[in-house]
Amino acid sequence: MSPVRKPEIMSPAGHWPQLRAAVEAGADSVYFGLTHFSARAKVGFTVEELPTAMAELHRRGVKGYVTFNTLVFDTELAEAAKAIETIARAGVDAIIVQDLGVCSLVQQIAPDLEIHGSTQMSITSADGVRLAQRLGARRVNLARELSLEEIAKIRSETDCELEIFVHGALCVAYSGQCFSSEAWGGRSANRGQCAQACRLPYELMVDGVETPLGDARYLLSPGDLYTLDWIPKLLPLGIASLKIEGRYKDAEYVAITTQAYRQALDEAWKGIEKARDPIEKIRLEQVYSRGLGPFFLSGTNHQTVVQGRGPRHRGVLMGRVSRVGDHSIQVTVNDAHAVAPLKLGDGVVLDAADWRSPQEAEEGGRIYALRPLGGRTLELEFANGAIRFDRIRVGDLLWRSHDAEVDRFARQWTELSKPLRKRSVDVRVEAKVGEPLRSYWKCGQEVLVESGGPLVRAQQQGLSQETLAAQFSRLGNTIFELRELQASIAGEPFVPVSMLNQMRREAVEKLEAFANEPVVRHVTPYHFVSPVAPPLPAQQAQLHLLIRSPKQLEAAIAAQPASITLDYLDLYGLRPAVEHVRASGVPVRVASPRVLKPGEEKIADFLVKLDCQILVRAAGLLDRLQQRHVQGLIGDFSLNAANAVSARMLLEMGLDRLTPTHDLNAAQLVELARLAGANRIEVVAYQHLPVFHTEHCVFCRFLSEGTSYLDCGRPCEHHEVTLRDEQGREHPLVADVGCRNTVFGAEAQSGAAHVANWKRIGIAHFRLEFVHESAEQIRQIADGFRDLLANKSRPADLDRLIRQVQPAGLTEGSLHIPKKDAVFQIL
């Protein structure tokens, strides 16, 4: 482990107001995107603004990191290379990357530009960290689903800089492993176009019967991360950066969160032990919160991650309605009111989530009159017509949605006429009679400022350290402040105040010049041309089946496919199933989990001991297996190969074949296969798209009173569960061997219309993946695809068959080719 150092506070910036708020509130670094190649596609700086943004940050002593954290398609690689050149030339301190191919481009174009692995890389283990390092990453942002103990374990096993999120919104799915937007709207979360399907209401269907959820209808909508109290516990780990989420948030949010974590870190670093002021958390709740907590950082407790009452920011919970009158309501307030009382002009919203439909608007308005009624009871009135009192009932929650005092608090950092955040300067002075006065000013760089001639002895009072400090600290509206002054004074020299003032002004000019000096990076212009893989003799099309339960096994064997992949929840039943398939003469494969955390290495060891091919779903596991020279590896979609560069990199790590990311449509898949080698590609021709992959266990949260697998009773082993959305579609829910949940799309996704083109370019391996399908459904669908691959039927015939046997519906889903990509479709 590297020596413990003070971590940086890293703040988000959607644009200029947020960037400036972050700087003034004390951020050590700011991360922001450009208007393309960013996982927050709606915000960002233009290429033209980038040099100015970096110059402003460096002038203030703050680092700037550009998020380049989306998957890049083959048609975009040349544009991506140009963007990397621009980023490097602008003096950016680091580039935050998800795509493995982009890592390769950065190293070729700007080898001295730091690469930081994005949380979109889904890194949850030391194996994953080491793989990122081999790809060029100097720092890795770990997944938000790790506990303090798991982070410590990773820290102890790697020398890479580690970064963690400490505040802000949580995605219910692992970053980089969410395909809901892609499945249901053609908007890829891995491309910065998240549609937030996790924030919608769902009904829980257990064995075909709806299970009452009360007020927890938003069962995939987690709270927001909050770790102010955990900063002292994080420091000993040697984390490099504490990151605040929120590139879509406003400047007030950035200012208040940055200031809070700046203060908490500085106090913890100095060893100051004190309870946090409760007003800090209330301000953070007020500026943005869906419910704050440490969640996964504090360990597994599935009862706390999702409360499910609402999907959006409401503010601070202030109490409950105790009486509803004709023109007023009475409210019993809680402890938050004692810290930050309700007052005239506050905006409030009344939450009736346990009885009102999610589609109905909530009542809310500004407080017009407020009367204490004794104890904890207040009577509130609102402007005429602001609230319909017939839509309020006793027991409704009252939230303060707006507080002007919090706005005023934030304006300390958002509305400034002069710099608030200063750069510390240390000054060393040498004053000796007969020699010039020399002053050394250090702020990153050190500058020397001398008097014009030798000093003479004072007739009365000579130069003192107090005089030096008084004059050199008068830095006024500059971006500098005096931190420490050391003086060596000999012979009682005389120095006029005017001379000291002139030296101070000259020093500021020199320091400003250094602060404004651009960062120069070595950049090699890169004209990207992706080599085309040489054509190979056509292979006979092979059909592979993937099943997820023992009841599907006999039907899969009866289909006699080229292989059967077992993706079982229970490891204990896996070995006999492997032996049974092997005895049938069908080659057998086992699927790894998509996520492996510290302590779960035994799962990988178990899979290796089964002595069969492994469908590898985690990059860290791939690295681990490569180091052990394990053979027979197939890379799955979750490795997120979106272009030929990343595909070739993964194949060179020991994979026999690779399934590209589901972010590719059918035409883009053709292009990747053409460039990377169609014979090394395995496509999923039938599946229910895995839309969410989450550490949060819905089974444990809603079908038990337990907190983890230790006390939940394992309802996942006894019930078939689906989530019914507002359109009535029922999406299957399945747990894996690590108790992580995957929500699958209700509709079957078929690639039948594209099989002929895939075969024509040399793709020979086609996989069918089943979730809750019955044995008969598996038989009919497998037979239908076999006939299609043998040219005995047409795509329309197969899709008609699937609609008949799969009543939940059929879609092209992520394979749909929009008009702009039709040029890549082979006719």
C-alpha positions in Angstrom: 0.0 0.0 0.0 1.3 3.5 -0.9 1.8 5.9 2.0 -1.4 7.6 3.2 -1.8 11.1 1.7 -4.6 13.6 1.9 -7.2 12.8 -0.7 -8.5 15.4 -3.1 -12.1 16.6 -3.1 -13.4 16.2 -6.7 -16.5 18.1 -7.6 -18.7 18.0 -10.7 -19.3 20.7 -13.2 -22.0 20.7 -15.8 -20.8 24.1 -17.1 -19.3 27.5 -16.0 -21.5 28.3 -13.0 -20.9 24.9 -11.4 -17.1 25.0 -12.2 -16.7 28.3 -10.5 -18.8 27.3 -7.5 -16.6 24.2 -7.1 -13.4 26.2 -7.2 -14.6 28.8 -4.7 -16.1 26.2 -2.3 -12.7 24.4 -2.1 -12.5 21.6 -4.7 -9.0 20.2 -5.4 -10.2 19.0 -8.8 -13.2 19.3 -11.0 -14.5 16.8 -13.5 -16.6 17.7 -16.5 -17.5 16.5 -19.9 -17.4 17.8 -23.4 -20.6 17.9 -25.3 -19.8 14.5 -26.8 -18.2 11.2 -25.6 -19.6 11.9 -22.1 -21.8 9.9 -19.8 -23.8 13.0 -19.1 -24.8 13.9 -22.6 -27.0 16.9 -21.8 -24.3 19.0 -20.2 -20.7 19.8 -20.9 -18.2 22.3 -22.4 -17.6 22.7 -26.0 -14.2 22.0 -27.5 -13.7 25.7 -28.0 -14.4 26.4 -24.3 -12.0 23.7 -23.0 -8.7 25.6 -23.1 -10.3 28.5 -21.3 -11.8 26.2 -18.6 -8.4 24.6 -18.0 -6.6 27.9 -17.9 -9.1 29.1 -15.3 -8.7 25.9 -13.2 -4.9 25.9 -13.3 -4.8 29.6 -12.5 -6.7 28.8 -9.3 -4.6 25.7 -8.5 -7.3 23.2 -9.3 -7.0 20.2 -11.5 -9.4 19.5 -14.4 -10.4 16.0 -15.5 -12.4 15.5 -18.7 -14.9 12.6 -18.7 -14.6 10.6 -21.9 -16.5 7.8 -20.3 -18.8 6.5 -23.0 -18.4 3.5 -25.3 -17.2 4.5 -28.8 -18.4 2.9 -32.0 -16.1 2.0 -34.9 -17.5 4.8 -37.0 -16.5 7.3 -34.3 -12.9 6.2 -33.6 -11.4 8.8 -35.9 -13.4 11.6 -34.3 -12.5 10.2 -30.9 -8.8 10.3 -31.8 -9.1 14.0 -32.8 -11.0 14.8 -29.5 -8.2 13.1 -27.5 -5.7 15.3 -29.3 -7.7 18.4 -28.4 -8.1 17.3 -24.8 -4.4 16.7 -24.4 -3.4 20.0 -26.1 -5.8 21.9 -23.7 -3.7 20.9 -20.7 -6.3 18.6 -19.2 -4.8 16.8 -16.1 -6.5 13.5 -16.7 -9.0 11.8 -19.0 -11.7 9.6 -17.4 -12.3 6.6 -19.7 -14.7 3.6 -19.9 -13.9 2.1 -23.3 -10.8 -0.1 -23.5 -10.2 1.0 -27.0 -10.0 4.6 -25.9 -7.3 3.7 -23.4 -5.3 2.4 -26.3 -5.9 5.6 -28.3 -4.9 7.8 -25.4 -1.6 6.0 -24.9 -0.7 6.3 -28.6 -1.8 10.0 -29.0 -0.8 11.5 -25.7 1.3 9.1 -23.6 1.8 11.7 -20.8 -1.9 12.3 -20.4 -3.2 10.5 -17.2 -5.9 7.9 -17.7 -8.4 7.4 -15.0 -10.7 4.4 -15.1 -14.3 5.4 -14.9 -16.8 3.8 -12.6 -18.5 2.7 -15.9 -15.7 0.1 -16.0 -17.6 -1.8 -13.2 -14.4 -2.4 -11.3 -15.1 -4.2 -8.0 -11.9 -6.1 -7.3 -8.1 -5.9 -7.2 -8.1 -8.0 -10.4 -10.1 -5.4 -12.2 -7.8 -2.6 -10.9 -4.7 -4.4 -12.2 -6.3 -4.9 -15.6 -7.1 -1.2 -15.8 -3.4 -0.4 -14.8 -2.2 -2.7 -17.6 -4.4 -0.7 -20.0 -2.7 2.5 -18.9 -4.9 3.7 -16.0 -3.1 5.6 -13.2 -6.3 5.9 -11.2 -9.4 3.8 -10.9 -12.9 4.9 -9.7 -14.3 1.9 -7.8 -17.9 0.8 -8.1 -20.3 2.4 -5.6 -21.5 -0.9 -4.4 -18.3 -1.7 -2.3 -18.2 -1.6 1.5 -15.5 0.0 3.5 -14.0 -3.4 4.2 -14.0 -4.4 0.6 -12.4 -1.1 -0.4 -9.7 -1.7 2.2 -9.1 -5.2 0.8 -8.6 -3.8 -2.7 -6.4 -1.0 -1.4 -4.1 -3.6 0.3 -3.7 -5.6 -2.9 -2.8 -2.8 -5.4 -0.6 0.2 -5.7 -2.9 2.0 -8.1 -4.6 5.3 -7.1 -8.1 4.6 -6.0 -11.1 7.0 -6.2 -14.5 6.6 -4.7 -17.8 8.4 -4.8 -18.7 9.9 -1.4 -21.9 11.8 -2.2 -24.7 12.0 -4.7 -27.2 9.9 -6.7 -26.9 6.1 -6.7 -27.8 4.1 -9.8 -29.6 1.0 -8.9 -27.6 -0.9 -11.5 -23.9 -1.2 -11.6 -22.5 1.6 -13.8 -21.7 0.2 -17.2 -24.1 -2.7 -16.7 -27.4 -1.0 -17.3 -29.2 -1.6 -20.6 -32.7 -0.4 -19.6 -32.5 2.8 -21.7 -31.1 0.8 -24.6 -33.9 -1.8 -24.4 -36.9 0.4 -23.9 -35.9 3.6 -25.8 -32.9 3.0 -27.9 -31.0 5.4 -25.6 -27.8 3.8 -24.2 -26.7 4.6 -20.7 -23.2 3.7 -21.8 -23.5 6.5 -24.3 -24.7 9.2 -21.9 -28.4 8.9 -22.7 -29.8 7.3 -19.5 -33.7 7.5 -19.4 -33.9 6.7 -15.7 -36.2 3.7 -16.0 -35.1 2.8 -12.5 -37.1 5.8 -11.2 -40.4 4.5 -12.4 -43.0 2.6 -10.3 -43.3 -1.1 -10.6 -45.6 -3.8 -9.2 -44.1 -6.9 -7.7 -45.5 -10.1 -9.1 -44.6 -13.2 -7.1 -45.5 -16.6 -8.7 -48.0 -14.7 -10.8 -49.7 -12.9 -8.0 -49.3 -9.1 -7.2 -47.7 -8.5 -3.8 -48.8 -5.4 -2.0 -46.0 -2.8 -1.6 -47.8 -0.1 0.3 -45.9 3.1 -0.3 -42.8 1.4 -1.8 -43.9 1.4 -5.4 -40.6 2.8 -6.7 -38.8 -0.4 -5.8 -35.7 0.2 -8.0 -35.1 3.8 -7.0 -32.3 4.1 -4.4 -31.5 6.9 -2.1 -28.5 9.2 -2.4 -25.0 8.6 -1.1 -23.9 10.6 2.0 -20.7 9.9 3.8 -19.7 13.0 5.8 -19.6 10.9 9.0 -17.4 8.3 7.3 -14.5 10.6 6.2 -12.3 9.8 9.3 -12.7 6.1 8.5 -11.8 6.6 4.8 -8.6 8.5 5.5 -6.4 5.6 6.7 -7.1 3.7 3.5 -5.1 6.1 1.3 -7.8 6.9 -1.1 -6.6 9.4 -3.7 -9.9 11.1 -4.4 -13.3 11.7 -2.8 -15.7 12.3 -5.6 -19.0 14.1 -5.5 -21.6 13.0 -8.0 -23.7 15.6 -9.9 -22.9 16.9 -13.3 -26.6 17.6 -13.9 -26.9 19.5 -10.6 -26.9 23.3 -10.3 -24.3 25.6 -8.8 -25.9 25.7 -5.4 -25.7 21.9 -5.1 -22.0 22.0 -6.2 -21.2 24.8 -3.7 -22.9 23.3 -0.7 -21.7 19.7 -1.2 -18.1 20.8 -2.0 -17.9 23.0 1.1 -19.3 20.3 3.4 -16.8 17.7 2.3 -14.0 20.2 2.1 -14.6 21.1 5.8 -15.1 17.5 6.9 -11.9 16.3 5.1 -9.8 19.2 6.5 -11.0 18.6 10.1 -10.4 14.8 9.8 -6.9 15.4 8.4 -6.0 17.6 11.3 -7.3 15.0 13.7 -10.2 17.1 14.9 -12.8 14.8 16.4 -16.3 16.2 16.7 -19.8 15.4 15.9 -21.0 16.8 12.6 -23.3 19.8 12.9 -26.8 18.5 12.0 -27.5 21.6 9.9 -24.9 20.3 7.4 -26.9 17.3 6.5 -30.1 19.3 6.4 -28.6 21.7 3.9 -27.5 18.8 1.8 -30.9 17.2 1.9 -32.5 20.6 1.1 -30.3 21.2 -2.0 -30.9 17.7 -3.4 -31.8 14.4 -1.8 -33.8 11.3 -2.4 -32.9 10.2 1.1 -29.3 10.3 2.3 -27.3 7.4 3.7 -24.0 5.5 3.4 -25.8 2.5 2.0 -23.3 0.0 0.5 -20.3 1.7 2.1 -21.5 0.6 5.6 -22.1 -3.0 4.4 -25.1 -5.0 3.1 -28.5 -4.1 4.3 -31.1 -4.5 1.6 -33.8 -2.9 3.7 -32.2 0.5 3.6 -31.0 1.1 0.0 -34.4 1.6 -1.5 -37.3 3.1 0.5 -39.4 3.2 -2.6 -41.8 6.0 -1.6 -40.7 8.4 -4.3 -38.3 8.7 -7.2 -37.3 12.3 -7.0 -35.9 15.1 -4.8 -38.4 16.4 -2.3 -36.2 18.2 0.2 -36.2 17.8 3.9 -38.9 15.8 5.7 -40.4 18.1 8.3 -43.3 16.2 9.7 -46.8 14.7 9.2 -50.2 16.1 8.7 -52.2 15.7 11.9 -55.4 17.6 10.9 -56.8 19.0 7.7 -59.1 22.0 7.8 -61.0 24.0 5.1 -58.2 26.5 4.7 -55.2 25.2 6.7 -53.5 22.1 7.9 -51.9 21.2 11.2 -48.6 19.5 11.1 -46.7 17.6 13.8 -43.1 18.5 13.1 -40.0 16.3 13.7 -36.4 16.9 14.9 -35.4 18.6 11.6 -37.7 21.4 12.5 -35.7 22.0 15.7 -32.5 22.5 13.7 -34.0 24.4 10.7 -37.5 25.5 11.6 -40.3 26.0 9.0 -40.9 29.6 8.3 -42.9 32.0 6.1 -42.1 31.7 2.4 -40.8 28.1 2.6 -41.9 25.9 -0.2 -43.5 22.6 0.9 -44.8 19.5 -0.8 -47.3 17.1 0.7 -46.5 13.4 0.0 -49.3 10.9 -0.1 -47.4 8.1 -1.7 -49.1 5.3 0.3 -52.6 6.0 -1.2 -52.4 8.2 -4.2 -51.6 7.0 -7.7 -48.0 7.6 -8.9 -49.3 9.5 -11.9 -51.1 12.1 -9.8 -49.5 15.4 -9.0 -48.6 16.2 -5.4 -50.0 19.2 -3.6 -47.6 21.9 -2.6 -47.0 25.6 -2.2 -45.4 28.3 -0.1 -46.2 28.9 3.5 -48.3 32.1 3.8 -49.1 32.0 7.5 -47.6 29.9 10.4 -49.0 29.6 13.9 -47.5 27.5 16.7 -50.2 25.5 18.5 -48.1 24.2 21.4 -45.8 21.2 21.6 -44.7 20.1 18.1 -47.8 21.2 16.3 -48.0 24.0 13.8 -50.9 25.4 11.7 -50.0 26.3 8.2 -51.8 28.4 5.6 -51.1 28.9 2.0 -52.0 31.5 -0.6 -55.5 31.2 -1.9 -55.9 28.4 -4.4 -52.3 27.1 -4.0 -53.4 23.9 -2.4 -56.5 21.7 -2.7 -57.2 20.6 0.8 -59.6 17.9 -0.3 -56.5 16.1 -1.7 -54.7 16.0 1.7 -55.3 13.5 4.5 -54.1 12.9 8.0 -50.7 11.1 7.9 -49.4 12.6 4.7 -45.7 13.6 4.9 -44.7 17.2 4.6 -41.4 18.0 3.0 -39.7 21.4 2.7 -38.9 21.6 -1.0 -37.4 25.1 -0.9 -35.6 27.2 1.7 -34.4 30.7 0.9 -31.8 30.5 3.7 -30.1 27.6 2.0 -30.0 29.7 -1.2 -28.4 32.6 0.7 -25.9 30.1 2.2 -24.9 28.9 -1.2 -24.4 32.4 -2.6 -21.2 32.7 -0.5 -19.6 30.7 -3.3 -21.9 31.2 -6.3 -22.2 35.0 -6.5 -18.8 36.6 -5.9 -17.2 39.9 -6.9 -13.7 38.8 -5.9 -12.1 35.4 -5.4 -13.0 33.6 -2.2 -10.8 30.5 -2.7 -7.1 31.6 -2.4 -3.9 29.9 -3.3 -1.5 29.6 -0.3 1.9 31.3 -0.7 4.9 30.6 1.5 7.5 33.4 1.6 11.2 33.2 2.6 13.1 36.4 3.1 16.8 37.1 3.4 17.6 40.7 4.7 21.2 41.6 5.4 22.9 45.0 5.5 25.1 45.4 2.4 23.1 43.0 0.2 19.9 43.2 -1.7 16.7 42.2 0.0 15.7 38.8 -1.4 12.3 37.3 -1.1 11.3 33.8 -2.4 7.6 33.3 -3.0 6.4 29.7 -3.4 3.0 28.7 -4.8 3.7 25.5 -6.7 6.6 27.3 -8.5 9.0 29.5 -6.6 9.8 33.0 -7.8 12.6 35.4 -6.6 12.0 39.1 -6.1 14.9 41.3 -5.1 15.3 44.9 -4.1 17.1 47.3 -6.5 20.2 47.7 -4.4 22.0 46.8 -1.2 20.3 47.5 2.1 21.7 50.1 4.5 21.7 50.1 8.3 18.6 51.7 9.8 19.1 54.9 11.7 16.2 54.2 14.0 14.0 51.0 13.7 15.2 48.2 11.4 13.2 45.7 9.4 11.2 43.2 11.5 9.4 40.0 10.7 6.2 41.7 11.8 6.6 44.4 9.2 7.3 41.9 6.5 4.2 39.9 7.4 2.0 43.0 7.5 3.1 44.1 4.0 3.5 40.8 2.3 0.1 39.6 3.5 -1.7 42.5 1.8 -2.7 40.4 -1.2 -6.1 42.0 -1.5 -8.3 40.8 -4.4 -5.6 38.6 -5.9 -6.0 34.8 -5.9 -3.2 34.4 -3.4 -2.9 34.5 0.4 0.1 34.4 2.7 0.3 31.1 4.6 3.8 31.2 6.1 6.6 33.7 6.3 10.2 32.9 7.3 12.7 35.7 7.6 16.5 35.8 8.2 17.3 39.4 9.2 20.9 40.4 9.9 22.4 43.9 10.9 19.1 45.9 11.4 18.6 46.8 7.7 16.4 49.7 6.7 13.6 48.8 4.2 11.0 51.4 3.3 7.4 50.2 3.2 7.1 51.4 -0.4 9.9 48.9 -1.4 8.1 46.0 0.3 4.8 46.9 -1.5 6.6 47.1 -4.8 8.2 43.7 -4.2 4.8 42.2 -3.3 3.3 43.5 -6.5 6.1 42.1 -8.6 5.8 38.8 -6.8 2.1 38.6 -7.6 2.8 39.4 -11.2 5.3 36.6 -11.4 3.1 34.1 -9.6 0.2 35.0 -11.9 2.4 34.4 -14.9 3.3 30.9 -13.7 -0.4 30.3 -12.8 -1.4 31.3 -16.3 1.3 29.3 -18.0 -0.3 26.6 -20.2 0.4 22.9 -19.7 2.3 21.6 -22.7 1.8 17.9 -23.6 3.5 15.8 -26.2 0.8 14.9 -28.7 1.2 12.7 -31.7 -1.4 13.4 -34.4 -3.2 10.1 -35.1 -5.0 9.3 -38.3 -7.1 6.4 -37.3 -7.6 3.6 -39.8 -8.9 0.4 -38.4 -7.4 -2.7 -40.0 -9.9 -5.1 -41.5 -9.6 -8.7 -40.3 -8.6 -11.1 -43.1 -11.5 -13.1 -44.5 -11.6 -16.8 -43.4 -13.4 -19.8 -44.9 -17.1 -19.9 -43.9 -17.9 -22.1 -41.0 -21.1 -24.1 -40.4 -23.5 -22.1 -38.2 -23.6 -23.4 -34.6 -26.3 -22.9 -32.1 -25.5 -22.4 -28.4 -28.1 -22.4 -25.6 -27.9 -20.7 -22.2 -30.3 -21.7 -19.4 -30.8 -20.4 -15.9 -32.6 -23.2 -14.0 -32.4 -27.0 -13.7 -36.0 -27.4 -15.0 -34.8 -26.2 -18.4 -31.8 -28.6 -18.6 -33.5 -31.6 -20.2 -35.1 -29.5 -22.9 -31.7 -27.9 -23.7 -30.0 -31.3 -23.9 -32.7 -32.6 -26.1 -32.1 -29.7 -28.6 -28.5 -31.1 -29.1 -26.9 -27.6 -29.5 -23.2 -26.9 -30.1 -23.0 -26.1 -26.4 -25.1 -25.5 -23.3 -24.2 -22.7 -20.9 -25.3 -23.1 -17.3 -26.0 -19.7 -15.6 -27.3 -21.1 -12.3 -28.2 -19.3 -9.1 -27.0 -22.2 -6.9 -23.3 -23.3 -7.2 -24.2 -26.5 -5.3 -26.3 -27.8 -8.2 -23.8 -26.7 -10.9 -21.3 -29.6 -10.8 -23.9 -32.4 -11.2 -25.5 -30.4 -14.0 -22.1 -30.0 -15.8 -21.5 -33.7 -15.5 -25.0 -34.5 -16.7 -24.6 -32.3 -19.8 -21.1 -33.7 -20.5 -22.5 -37.2 -20.2 -25.1 -36.4 -22.9 -22.3 -35.6 -25.4 -23.1 -31.9 -25.6 -20.2 -29.5 -24.8 -20.9 -27.6 -21.6 -20.0 -24.1 -20.5 -20.6 -22.2 -17.2 -21.4 -18.5 -16.9 -19.5 -16.4 -14.4 -21.1 -13.6 -12.4 -21.0 -10.1 -13.9 -19.5 -8.9 -10.7 -16.9 -10.4 -8.4 -16.1 -8.6 -5.2 -13.3 -9.2 -2.6 -14.0 -12.5 -0.8 -15.7 -14.0 -3.9 -12.5 -15.3 -5.5 -13.7 -18.8 -4.5 -16.5 -18.6 -7.1 -13.9 -18.2 -9.8 -11.8 -21.0 -8.4 -14.9 -23.2 -8.4 -15.7 -22.5 -12.0 -12.2 -23.3 -13.1 -12.3 -26.6 -11.3 -15.4 -27.6 -13.3 -12.9 -28.0 -16.2 -15.2 -26.6 -18.9 -15.5 -23.5 -21.0 -16.3 -20.3 -19.0 -18.5 -17.5 -20.3 -16.5 -14.6 -18.8 -18.6 -11.6 -17.8 -16.2 -9.6 -15.6 -13.1 -7.9 -16.8 -11.3 -8.5 -13.5 -12.1 -12.2 -13.8 -10.7 -12.3 -17.3 -7.5 -10.8 -16.0 -7.4 -13.4 -13.2 -8.0 -16.3 -15.5 -5.4 -15.0 -18.0 -2.8 -14.8 -15.3 -3.5 -18.5 -14.5 -3.4 -19.4 -18.2 -6.9 -20.9 -18.2 -8.1 -22.0 -21.6 -11.5 -22.1 -23.2 -12.8 -18.6 -22.4 -15.7 -16.8 -24.1 -16.1 -13.1 -23.4 -19.6 -12.0 -22.8 -21.5 -8.7 -23.6 -20.8 -7.2 -20.2 -17.2 -6.7 -21.1 -18.6 -3.9 -23.2 -16.6 -4.3 -26.4 -18.2 -1.6 -28.7 -15.5 -1.3 -31.4 -12.9 -3.4 -33.1 -10.0 -1.9 -31.1 -11.5 -3.0 -27.7 -12.7 -6.3 -29.2 -9.2 -7.1 -30.4 -7.7 -6.1 -27.0 -10.0 -8.5 -25.2 -9.5 -11.3 -27.7 -5.7 -11.0 -27.2 -6.2 -11.5 -23.5 -7.0 -15.2 -24.1 -10.6 -15.3 -25.3 -11.6 -17.8 -27.9 -14.6 -15.7 -28.9 -16.4 -12.6 -27.8 -19.9 -11.3 -27.6 -20.0 -7.5 -28.3 -21.9 -5.1 -26.0 -25.6 -4.9 -26.3 -25.2 -1.2 -27.1 -24.5 -2.1 -30.7 -27.4 -2.5 -33.1 -27.3 -5.3 -35.7 -25.5 -3.2 -38.4 -22.8 -1.9 -35.9 -22.3 -5.5 -34.9 -21.6 -6.3 -38.5 -19.1 -3.6 -38.7 -17.3 -4.7 -35.6 -17.2 -8.3 -36.8 -15.8 -7.2 -40.1 -13.0 -5.4 -38.5 -12.2 -7.7 -35.6 -12.8 -11.1 -37.2 -16.2 -12.5 -37.7 -15.1 -16.0 -36.7 -14.2 -14.7 -33.2 -17.7 -13.2 -32.6 -20.6 -14.9 -30.9 -23.9 -13.1 -31.2 -27.0 -13.4 -29.0 -29.8 -14.1 -31.5 -32.5 -14.6 -28.9 -32.8 -13.3 -25.3 -34.6 -11.2 -22.8 -32.3 -8.2 -22.6 -30.7 -8.0 -19.1 -31.8 -4.4 -18.4 -30.7 -3.9 -14.8 -27.9 -5.6 -12.9 -27.9 -4.5 -9.3 -26.3 -5.2 -5.9 -29.6 -4.3 -4.3 -31.7 -7.5 -3.8 -35.4 -7.0 -4.4 -36.0 -10.5 -3.1 -34.5 -9.7 0.2 -36.0 -6.2 0.5 -39.6 -7.1 -0.3 -40.0 -10.9 0.3 -38.2 -11.0 3.7 -37.3 -9.0 6.8 -33.7 -9.9 6.5 -30.8 -7.6 5.6 -28.7 -10.0 3.5 -28.3 -13.6 2.4 -27.4 -14.5 5.9 -30.9 -14.0 7.2 -33.3 -13.5 4.2 -34.4 -17.1 3.9 -33.4 -17.1 0.3 -36.8 -16.4 -1.3 -35.1 -16.2 -4.7 -34.8 -20.0 -4.6 -38.5 -20.6 -3.9 -40.4 -18.0 -6.0 -40.6 -16.8 -9.6 -40.7 -13.0 -9.6 -41.4 -10.4 -12.2 -41.7 -6.6 -12.1 -44.8 -5.2 -13.8 -44.4 -1.8 -15.3 -47.0 0.9 -16.1 -47.6 -0.6 -19.5 -48.4 -4.0 -17.9 -45.2 -5.7 -19.1 -43.8 -8.2 -16.6 -40.0 -8.2 -16.5 -38.4 -11.3 -15.0 -36.2 -10.9 -12.0 -33.4 -13.4 -11.3 -30.6 -13.5 -8.6 -27.1 -14.8 -9.3 -24.6 -16.7 -7.2 -23.5 -13.4 -5.5 -27.2 -12.5 -4.6 -27.0 -9.7 -7.2 -30.3 -9.2 -9.1 -30.8 -8.9 -12.8 -34.1 -7.6 -14.3 -34.7 -8.9 -17.8 -36.9 -7.3 -20.4 -40.4 -8.7 -20.6 -40.4 -9.0 -24.4 -38.2 -11.5 -26.2 -35.6 -9.9 -28.4 -35.0 -11.7 -31.7 -32.2 -11.2 -34.2 -33.9 -13.5 -36.7 -34.1 -10.7 -39.3 -30.3 -10.2 -39.2 -29.1 -13.8 -39.1 -28.6 -14.0 -42.8 -26.4 -10.9 -42.9 -24.4 -12.1 -39.9 -23.8 -15.5 -41.5 -22.8 -13.8 -44.8 -19.9 -11.9 -43.2 -18.7 -15.1 -41.4 -20.4 -15.1 -38.0 -21.0 -18.7 -37.2 -21.8 -18.8 -33.5 -25.4 -17.9 -32.4 -26.6 -18.0 -28.8 -30.1 -18.3 -27.5 -30.6 -17.2 -23.8 -33.5 -18.2 -21.7 -34.8 -16.8 -18.4 -38.2 -18.1 -17.3 -39.1 -20.1 -20.5 -40.6 -23.5 -20.0 -39.1 -26.7 -21.5 -41.7 -26.6 -24.3 -40.9 -23.0 -25.2 -37.1 -23.8 -25.3 -37.8 -26.7 -27.6 -39.9 -24.7 -30.1 -37.6 -21.7 -30.1 -34.4 -23.7 -30.5 -36.0 -25.8 -33.3 -37.1 -22.6 -35.0 -33.6 -21.1 -34.9 -32.0 -24.3 -36.1 -34.3 -24.3 -39.2 -33.5 -20.6 -39.8 -29.7 -21.3 -39.7 -30.2 -24.2 -42.0 -32.2 -22.0 -44.5 -35.3 -24.1 -43.9 -37.4 -21.2 -42.8 -37.6 -17.4 -43.1 -37.1 -14.8 -40.4 -40.8 -13.8 -40.5 -41.7 -17.5 -39.9 -39.5 -17.7 -36.8 -40.7 -14.4 -35.4 -44.3 -15.5 -35.9 -43.5 -18.7 -34.0 -41.8 -16.8 -31.1 -44.9 -14.6 -30.8 -47.0 -17.7 -30.5 -44.9 -19.4 -27.8 -43.8 -16.2 -26.0 -46.9 -14.2 -25.2 -45.0 -11.4 -23.5 -44.2 -10.0 -26.9 -41.4 -9.7 -29.4 -39.0 -6.9 -30.2 -35.8 -6.1 -32.2 -34.8 -4.2 -29.1 -31.2 -3.1 -29.1 -30.6 -4.7 -32.5 -32.9 -2.3 -34.2 -31.1 -0.4 -37.0 -32.0 3.3 -37.2 -31.8 5.0 -40.6 -28.5 6.6 -39.9 -26.8 3.2 -39.6 -28.6 1.5 -42.4 -25.6 2.1 -44.7 -23.7 -0.6 -42.7 -26.3 -3.2 -43.2 -25.2 -5.8 -45.8 -27.9 -6.4 -48.4 
